[in-house]
Amino acid sequence: MAKGLALTIGLNAVDPRHYAGWSGRLQACEADAHDMADIARSRKFTVQRLLTRRATRRAVLAGIARAAAALRSGDIFLLTYSGHGGQVPDRNHDEPDLQDETWCLYDGELIDDEINQALGRFKAGVRVLVLSDSCHSGTVTKAMFYAARGAVAGAAAPGASGAERIRYRNMPREVALRTYRAHRAMYDKLQDAIKGDPRAAVRAAVILISGCQDNQLSQDGDFNGLFTANLLRVWKEGQFKGTYRTFHSAVVRNMPPDQTPRLFTIGASAGAFERQRPFTV
């Protein structure tokens, strides 16, 4: 019988000691992690949650590594992230926009190259589903020579008052620059340690459904992030019966034009995985 493991991550803040004094306060990311854990349990996954202070680089990488060691062909791993998305300069020249996408974990950023390397530890035949409700998340499992174009929407909805301004899950550019410069040796070393083409090492079937494209921002909310809220709406407490492709399309139809979730695959046998019902162990 197949086994399902899930790691759901949600950060409503980060440690300002690492992020140049920025705490990155958000409202609904922990709620997203709770709701994704509830879906996983309803589908018979064994679940680990990491919230805000516990969602460190070490804890997240260790959680992924434990799943990779435990799962065999036919099993499934669900990895969900809600929090700020960031970017650091690309050092291995695999990003057309010259920037690697990141997850802003509590004590430091997790680079897309590192996520891809961690996914490379899963055995052939394992299914991996990644849901990333964060900014710049279109290819956060690894960019595939995809150039995102176009301007990002403004910080407020048209006609919105100050109280109604939209919260986005992005690290401000000036914070990203200060953080990178303060910890440049660390981030450069992490990227330089990943040699060759890391995509070739992924043997599992991986599906990423992202909250937005690489050049877009994901909205936070009062109860859930906008992407997660629409995912929950489409899932409808398990009433959805389609495939990953139709699930993604249904979520996109509910989203505004400036935030377009992307379905992105890497690894072997992803086509067969895409045709399954979401969250099937």
C-alpha positions in Angstrom: 0.0 0.0 0.0 1.3 3.5 -0.9 2.5 5.8 1.8 1.9 9.6 2.0 4.0 12.1 4.0 3.3 15.8 4.2 5.3 18.8 5.3 3.3 22.0 5.6 5.2 25.3 6.2 3.7 28.7 7.2 5.6 31.8 8.3 3.8 34.9 9.5 7.2 36.6 10.3 10.9 36.1 9.8 13.8 36.8 12.1 14.9 40.4 11.7 18.4 39.6 12.8 19.0 37.8 9.5 16.9 40.0 7.3 18.5 43.4 7.9 15.9 44.5 10.6 12.9 43.4 8.5 10.4 41.1 10.2 8.2 40.5 7.2 4.9 40.4 9.1 2.0 38.5 7.3 -1.4 37.5 8.5 -2.6 34.2 6.9 0.5 31.9 6.3 0.2 29.8 9.4 -3.5 29.4 8.6 -2.6 28.2 5.2 -0.2 25.6 6.7 -3.0 24.4 9.1 -5.5 24.1 6.2 -3.1 22.2 4.0 -2.3 19.9 6.9 -6.1 19.2 7.3 -6.4 18.3 3.6 -3.4 16.0 3.9 -4.8 14.2 7.0 -8.2 13.8 5.3 -6.3 12.0 2.5 -4.4 9.7 4.9 -1.0 11.5 4.8 1.2 11.6 7.9 1.8 15.3 8.5 4.5 17.5 10.0 3.8 21.2 10.4 6.5 23.9 10.7 5.2 27.3 11.7 7.1 30.7 11.8 9.9 30.3 14.4 10.2 26.5 13.8 10.4 26.9 10.0 14.1 27.3 9.8 16.4 26.3 7.0 17.7 23.3 8.9 14.2 22.1 9.9 12.8 22.4 6.4 15.7 20.6 4.7 15.7 17.9 7.4 12.0 17.4 6.9 12.4 16.9 3.2 15.4 14.6 3.7 13.5 12.4 6.2 10.7 12.0 3.6 13.2 11.2 0.9 14.7 8.5 3.0 11.4 7.0 4.0 9.5 6.9 0.7 9.7 4.3 -2.0 8.3 4.0 -5.6 4.6 4.6 -5.6 4.6 6.7 -2.4 3.9 10.5 -2.3 5.3 13.5 -0.6 3.3 16.8 -0.2 5.3 19.9 0.5 3.5 23.2 1.0 4.9 26.6 1.7 3.2 29.9 2.6 5.3 32.9 3.3 7.4 35.5 1.6 9.2 34.8 -1.6 12.6 36.4 -2.3 15.3 36.4 -4.9 19.1 36.3 -4.8 21.6 36.7 -7.7 22.0 33.6 -9.8 25.6 32.3 -9.8 25.3 29.1 -11.9 23.8 30.9 -14.9 20.6 28.8 -15.2 18.2 31.8 -14.8 17.3 34.0 -17.8 16.5 36.9 -15.4 19.8 36.4 -13.5 18.0 35.8 -10.2 17.3 32.6 -8.2 13.9 32.4 -6.5 13.8 31.7 -2.7 11.6 30.8 0.2 12.1 33.2 3.1 12.4 30.9 6.0 12.7 32.1 9.6 16.5 32.3 9.8 17.5 32.6 6.1 16.4 32.1 2.5 16.1 28.7 0.9 17.3 28.9 -2.7 15.4 27.2 -5.6 18.7 25.3 -6.4 18.7 23.9 -2.9 15.0 22.9 -3.1 15.8 21.1 -6.4 18.8 19.4 -4.9 16.7 18.2 -2.0 14.1 16.8 -4.4 16.9 15.0 -6.1 17.2 12.7 -3.1 13.8 11.1 -3.7 13.8 7.7 -5.4 12.5 7.0 -8.8 8.7 6.3 -8.8 8.0 8.6 -5.8 5.5 11.4 -6.5 6.2 14.8 -5.1 3.6 17.6 -5.0 4.8 21.1 -4.1 2.4 24.0 -3.4 4.0 27.4 -3.0 1.8 30.3 -1.9 4.6 32.9 -2.2 5.8 35.7 -4.5 8.1 34.9 -7.4 7.1 31.2 -7.1 6.4 30.2 -10.7 9.5 27.9 -10.9 10.7 27.9 -7.3 11.5 24.1 -7.5 13.9 25.1 -10.3 13.7 27.5 -13.2 13.7 25.8 -16.6 15.1 28.5 -18.8 11.8 30.3 -18.5 11.8 34.1 -18.9 8.9 35.8 -17.2 8.0 39.2 -18.6 5.8 42.1 -17.7 5.1 44.5 -14.9 3.9 43.5 -11.5 0.6 45.0 -10.2 0.7 47.9 -7.9 0.7 47.7 -4.1 -3.0 48.6 -3.8 -6.2 47.7 -5.5 -7.7 50.4 -7.8 -9.4 52.9 -5.6 -8.4 51.3 -2.4 -7.8 53.3 0.7 -4.8 52.9 2.9 -6.7 50.5 5.2 -7.6 48.3 2.2 -4.1 48.1 0.8 -3.2 44.6 -0.4 -0.5 42.7 1.5 1.9 40.9 -0.8 4.1 38.0 0.1 7.3 39.5 -1.2 10.5 40.6 0.3 11.0 44.3 -0.7 13.8 44.8 -3.1 15.8 47.0 -0.7 15.5 44.3 2.0 16.6 41.6 -0.5 19.7 43.6 -1.4 20.6 44.4 2.2 20.1 40.8 3.3 22.1 39.4 0.4 25.0 41.8 1.0 25.0 41.1 4.8 25.2 37.3 4.1 26.7 37.2 0.7 29.4 34.6 1.7 26.7 32.2 2.9 24.4 32.5 -0.1 27.3 32.4 -2.7 28.7 29.3 -1.0 25.4 27.5 -1.0 25.0 28.1 -4.8 28.6 27.3 -5.6 28.2 23.9 -3.8 25.6 22.8 -6.3 27.5 21.7 -9.4 26.3 20.8 -12.9 22.7 20.7 -14.0 20.7 19.8 -10.9 17.5 19.2 -12.9 19.1 16.0 -14.3 19.4 14.5 -10.9 15.6 14.5 -10.1 14.3 10.9 -10.5 10.9 11.4 -8.8 7.8 12.8 -10.5 7.5 16.4 -9.3 4.5 18.7 -9.7 4.7 22.4 -8.6 1.5 24.4 -8.4 2.7 28.0 -7.6 0.7 30.9 -6.2 1.9 33.1 -9.1 4.4 33.4 -11.9 8.1 34.3 -11.3 7.5 37.9 -12.2 4.3 38.3 -10.1 3.4 38.8 -6.4 1.1 36.6 -4.3 -1.5 38.3 -2.1 -1.8 37.6 1.6 -5.3 37.7 3.2 -7.1 37.8 6.5 -7.9 34.1 6.6 -5.8 32.6 3.8 -3.5 33.7 1.0 -5.5 34.4 -2.2 -4.0 31.3 -3.9 -4.7 29.0 -1.0 -8.2 30.4 -0.5 -9.0 29.6 -4.1 -7.3 26.2 -3.9 -9.6 25.4 -0.9 -12.6 26.7 -2.8 -11.9 24.4 -5.8 -11.0 21.4 -3.6 -14.4 21.9 -1.8 -13.5 19.6 1.1 -12.8 16.7 -1.2 -15.6 17.1 -3.6 -13.3 17.9 -6.6 -12.8 14.8 -8.7 -10.6 15.9 -11.6 -6.9 15.7 -12.4 -4.0 18.0 -11.3 -4.3 19.8 -14.7 -8.0 20.5 -14.3 -7.5 21.4 -10.6 -4.9 24.0 -11.6 -7.1 25.3 -14.4 -10.0 25.7 -12.0 -7.9 27.6 -9.5 -6.6 29.9 -12.2 -10.1 30.8 -13.3 -10.8 32.2 -9.9 -7.6 34.3 -9.7 -7.1 38.0 -10.8 -5.1 38.5 -14.0 -2.1 39.9 -12.1 -1.7 36.6 -10.1 -1.6 33.5 -12.3 -0.8 30.2 -10.6 1.5 28.0 -12.7 1.7 24.2 -13.0 5.3 23.2 -13.5 6.8 19.7 -13.7 10.2 18.2 -13.4 11.5 14.6 -13.1 10.4 11.3 -14.6 6.8 10.1 -15.2 5.3 13.5 -14.3 2.7 13.1 -17.1 1.1 10.1 -15.4 1.2 11.9 -12.0 -0.7 14.9 -13.6 -3.6 12.7 -14.6 -4.3 11.6 -11.0 -6.8 13.1 -8.6 -5.1 15.7 -6.4 -3.8 14.5 -3.0 -4.2 10.8 -3.9 -2.0 8.5 -1.8 
